[in-house]
């Protein structure tokens, strides 16, 4: 692949979170080169990947079907002096891009079986022989989903707000770590679509291989992730770094997964190759 973050990479491009936001960006950078044409499918506002990739000088296009997310993302790009037209409200089928790399980050878990199979096939065909697909998904039976269940479905999150515990934790962190510790930053998406797929590390690999892709790397992302972890650890850099380091070590037990794959050289349905 490539050799990691390019020279001059500035970690302040993206704050680390319990969701492994900076870790995910650094992982993507290890799988792309300056010669690549990159398309992110389901980019949301583009803040997490399209924006920093554009700032680093990569050729990138973000696609999403949520118009409000795209509009917000375009406004954020304008404010930073970046080209807002790299984000568009359209499908991959409607895009004219011929990418060498497609990113689907926190997208596949929102698709029902038929939609998922169709998108994977479309991404494989659009990439062509040798093209790379970079996927991130949550562990459907892991820590993130457990926290989501307890916070939203059981209602513990609302209880913490009503009792003032959330306010107490945030004020304590603000006094000790500074106001930046509790700043949420721009959202990654404005869409509220639910998770309808529950992946394990083995099942996401099987799904990608069934779509005609060859998995070249599959690893864990972070250990702890979700609203409770975010309340406690957002802005606590030491904990966040450890969270990311241990995510790779625990593998299938991690809160989420990073999976890189490639279209085999013999699979070239469109008759052209990615350089």
C-alpha positions in Angstrom: 0.0 0.0 0.0 1.5 3.3 1.1 3.7 4.2 4.0 1.4 5.8 6.5 0.5 9.5 7.0 2.3 11.8 4.5 5.1 14.1 5.6 3.8 17.1 7.5 0.6 15.4 8.6 -1.0 17.5 11.3 -2.9 15.6 14.0 -4.9 18.7 14.8 -6.7 18.2 11.5 -9.0 15.9 13.4 -9.5 15.5 17.1 -9.4 12.0 18.5 -12.7 10.6 19.9 -13.8 7.4 21.6 -15.1 6.5 18.2 -11.5 6.5 16.8 -12.0 9.4 14.4 -8.3 10.3 14.1 -7.3 6.6 14.2 -9.6 5.9 11.3 -8.1 8.8 9.3 -4.6 7.6 9.9 -5.6 4.0 8.9 -7.1 5.4 5.6 -3.9 7.3 4.9 -1.9 4.1 5.2 -3.9 2.7 2.3 -3.9 5.6 -0.2 -1.3 7.4 -2.2 -1.1 10.8 -3.9 -1.9 9.2 -7.2 -5.2 7.8 -6.0 -8.6 9.0 -7.0 -10.8 8.6 -3.8 -14.5 8.4 -3.5 -16.2 8.2 -0.1 -19.7 6.6 -0.3 -22.0 7.7 2.5 -19.7 10.6 3.5 -22.3 12.4 5.6 -21.0 16.0 6.2 -17.5 14.9 5.0 -16.0 16.3 8.1 -14.3 13.1 9.3 -12.6 11.9 6.0 -13.3 14.0 2.9 -12.3 17.3 4.6 -9.0 16.2 6.1 -8.1 14.3 2.9 -8.8 17.4 0.8 -6.7 19.5 3.2 -3.8 17.1 2.7 -4.1 17.5 -1.0 -5.7 14.2 -2.0 -8.2 14.0 -4.9 -11.4 13.1 -3.1 -15.2 13.1 -3.8 -17.8 12.6 -1.1 -21.3 11.2 -1.9 -24.3 11.0 0.3 -28.1 10.9 -0.1 -28.8 13.1 2.9 -29.1 16.6 1.4 -28.9 18.4 4.8 -25.6 16.6 5.7 -24.1 17.6 2.3 -25.2 21.2 2.7 -23.6 21.5 6.1 -20.5 19.8 4.9 -20.2 22.2 2.0 -20.5 25.2 4.4 -17.8 23.7 6.6 -15.5 23.3 3.5 -16.1 26.9 2.4 -15.2 28.2 5.8 -11.9 26.4 5.6 -11.2 27.7 2.0 -11.8 24.2 0.5 -13.8 23.4 -2.6 -17.4 22.6 -1.5 -18.1 20.8 -4.8 -16.1 17.8 -3.7 -19.3 16.8 -1.7 -22.4 15.9 -3.7 -25.9 14.6 -2.9 -26.0 11.7 -5.4 -25.4 7.9 -5.6 -22.3 6.2 -6.7 -24.2 5.1 -9.8 -24.9 8.8 -10.7 -21.2 9.8 -10.1 -18.9 9.9 -13.1 -15.8 9.3 -11.0 -13.5 6.4 -11.8 -11.9 5.9 -8.4 -8.9 3.7 -7.5 -10.1 3.8 -3.9 -13.6 3.8 -2.4 -14.3 4.4 1.3 -17.4 3.1 3.0 -17.0 4.3 6.6 -19.8 3.5 9.0 -22.2 2.9 6.1 -22.8 -0.8 5.5 -24.5 -1.5 8.9 -27.3 0.9 7.8 -28.2 -1.2 4.7 -30.6 -4.2 4.4 -29.3 -7.3 2.7 -30.5 -6.5 -0.8 -29.2 -2.9 -0.6 -25.9 -4.1 0.9 -25.3 -6.7 -1.9 -26.2 -4.2 -4.6 -23.8 -1.5 -3.2 -20.9 -3.9 -2.7 -21.3 -5.2 -6.3 -21.6 -1.6 -7.6 -18.4 -0.5 -5.7 -16.5 -3.6 -6.9 -17.5 -2.9 -10.5 -16.7 0.8 -10.3 -13.3 0.1 -8.9 -12.3 -2.4 -11.5 -9.3 -4.7 -11.4 -6.8 -3.9 -8.6 -9.1 -1.2 -7.0 -9.2 -0.9 -3.2 -12.2 -0.7 -0.9 -11.8 0.6 2.6 -14.6 -0.3 5.1 -15.2 0.5 8.7 -18.2 -0.9 10.6 -19.1 -1.3 14.3 -19.0 -4.7 16.0 -22.7 -5.6 16.0 -22.3 -7.5 19.2 -19.7 -5.3 20.9 -19.2 -2.5 23.3 -20.6 0.3 21.1 -23.9 -1.5 20.5 -24.2 -2.2 24.2 -23.7 1.4 25.2 -26.2 2.5 22.5 -28.8 0.1 23.9 -28.3 1.2 27.5 -28.2 4.9 26.7 -31.1 5.1 24.2 -33.4 2.1 24.5 -33.1 1.5 28.3 -33.1 5.3 28.8 -30.0 5.6 31.1 -28.8 8.6 29.0 -32.0 10.5 29.7 -31.7 9.6 33.4 -28.1 11.0 33.5 -29.3 14.2 32.0 -32.2 14.7 34.3 -30.2 14.0 37.4 -27.5 16.5 36.3 -24.8 13.9 36.2 -23.9 14.7 32.6 -23.6 18.4 33.4 -21.4 17.6 36.5 -19.0 15.4 34.4 -18.7 17.9 31.6 -18.1 20.8 34.0 -15.5 18.9 35.9 -13.7 18.0 32.7 -13.9 21.6 31.5 -12.3 22.9 34.6 -9.5 20.3 34.7 -8.9 19.9 30.9 -10.2 23.1 29.4 -13.3 24.0 27.5 -12.1 22.2 24.4 -12.5 18.9 26.2 -16.2 19.0 26.0 -16.6 20.6 22.6 -18.4 18.1 20.4 -17.3 19.6 17.1 -19.2 19.4 13.8 -21.3 16.3 13.3 -20.3 13.5 11.0 -23.9 13.3 9.7 -27.3 14.7 10.2 -29.0 11.5 9.2 -30.6 9.3 11.9 -30.8 6.0 10.0 -30.6 3.0 12.3 -28.3 0.0 12.2 -29.9 -2.9 10.5 -26.8 -5.2 10.1 -24.9 -6.7 13.0 -21.4 -7.6 11.8 -18.6 -9.6 13.5 -15.1 -9.4 12.2 -15.6 -12.8 10.5 -19.0 -12.0 9.0 -17.9 -8.6 7.5 -15.0 -10.4 5.9 -17.2 -13.1 4.5 -19.7 -10.6 3.2 -16.9 -8.7 1.3 -15.4 -11.9 0.0 -18.8 -13.1 -1.2 -19.0 -9.8 -3.2 -15.9 -10.8 -5.1 -13.4 -8.8 -3.0 -10.1 -10.0 -1.5 -9.6 -8.9 2.1 -6.0 -7.7 2.7 -6.3 -6.4 6.2 -8.9 -6.8 9.0 -8.3 -5.3 12.5 -10.1 -3.9 15.5 -10.5 -0.1 15.8 -11.1 0.9 19.5 -12.0 -1.0 22.7 -14.5 1.4 24.3 -17.0 3.4 22.2 -20.4 4.9 22.7 -22.3 7.6 24.6 -21.1 6.6 28.1 -17.5 6.4 27.0 -17.8 9.7 25.2 -19.2 11.4 28.3 -16.4 10.1 30.4 -13.4 10.2 28.1 -13.9 12.8 25.4 -11.0 15.1 25.5 -8.9 12.9 27.7 -6.0 12.3 25.2 -4.1 9.7 27.2 -7.2 7.4 27.5 -8.1 8.0 23.9 -4.6 7.0 22.7 -4.7 3.8 24.8 -8.2 3.0 23.5 -6.9 3.0 20.0 -3.8 1.0 20.7 -5.7 -1.7 22.5 -8.4 -1.8 19.8 -6.1 -3.4 17.3 -4.8 -5.9 19.9 -8.2 -7.2 20.9 -9.2 -7.9 17.3 -12.7 -9.3 17.0 -13.6 -8.1 20.5 -13.1 -4.4 19.5 -16.0 -2.0 19.3 -15.5 -1.7 15.6 -13.5 -2.9 12.6 -11.3 -1.6 9.9 -11.3 -3.8 6.8 -9.2 -3.2 3.6 -9.9 -5.2 0.5 -9.0 -5.2 -3.2 -10.7 -6.2 -6.4 -8.7 -9.3 -7.7 -6.7 -8.6 -10.9 -8.7 -11.3 -12.7 -12.0 -9.5 -11.9 -12.3 -6.7 -14.4 -15.9 -6.5 -15.5 -15.5 -3.0 -16.9 -12.4 -3.8 -19.0 -10.0 -1.2 -17.5 -7.5 -1.2 -14.7 -6.8 1.2 -11.8 -3.3 2.6 -12.1 
